[in-house]
Amino acid sequence: MPGTKFIFALLTFVTVGMIIGALFQLAFIRQLEDSSGISRWANDKDAEVLRLGFVKPEIISWAPRIIVLHNFLSSEECDYLRAIARPRLKISTVVDIKTGKGIKSDVRTSSGMFLNSEERKYPIIQAIEKRISVFSQVPVENGELLQVLRYEKNQFYRPHHDYFSDTFNLKRGGQRVATMLMYLSDNVEGGETFFPMAGDGECSCGGKTVKGMCVKPVKGDAVLFWSMGLDGASDLNSIHGGCEVLQGEKWSATKWMRQRTSY
């Protein structure tokens, strides 16, 4: 009996010790998670620019390659881009494959504008572009000028590829390699980004059930996808579109990245 009591007491002691140890470990992990925001990186400017501890990558497809970057932009950065763009919005165009110039089309019914080279020097824009470069692993100088778009009710962008089919645009910077699409507004019904060749399920696109994968616009989130495969060839599966907006306004910012320096 004494031996049994001793063994029981020892096991109890070990068990309690393991529980206490696990609780301390969980508390430590929680502390790391809580400090993974700005306080942890308060003295690290690069980490602050990259929003380390805030950006949460989520791979949603390998073919085509698509990553959703949650909290990629701060709310203030979203508002800043919209404020710059609002007074200069014009009807969006598409690329004419014969001339390489922008033309109006019913394929794309949004309004938009491009930031200019001087605005690219603004600290907030530089921070966003550096973040895009690091997460996409494409040099800043390979990126085109940032475009801001607004989709109002009933507006959309039919499925298309971001890579060029003309030779005119390839002369400056080569082919488009990847796209970073950033959402600048919340409370939008519809307006999903639709990838018809991604996955084998169904999703809601502008209130309609379609085959493929849809990403709901959430303010601050970004979608990074590649228009070229690992073999360097244009990826036909990277076709995508902007679903019809049912309510509200969908604001987004787009950065296209090239094979070489584009400016």
Secondary structure, DSSP 8 states (H G I E B T S, - for coil): -HHHHHHHHHHHHHHHHHHHHHHHHHHHHHHHHHTTSTTTTTT-HHHHHHTTTT-EEEEEEETTEEEEEET-S-HHHHHHHHHHHGGG-EE--EE-TTT--EE--TTB--EEEE--TTGGGSHHHHHHHHHHHHHHT--GGGB---EEEEE-TT--EEEE-SS--SSTGGGTT-SEEEEEEEE---S-EE--EEETTSSSSEEEETTEEEESEEE---TT-EEEEESB-TTSSB-GGG-EEE--EEES-EEEEEEEEESS---
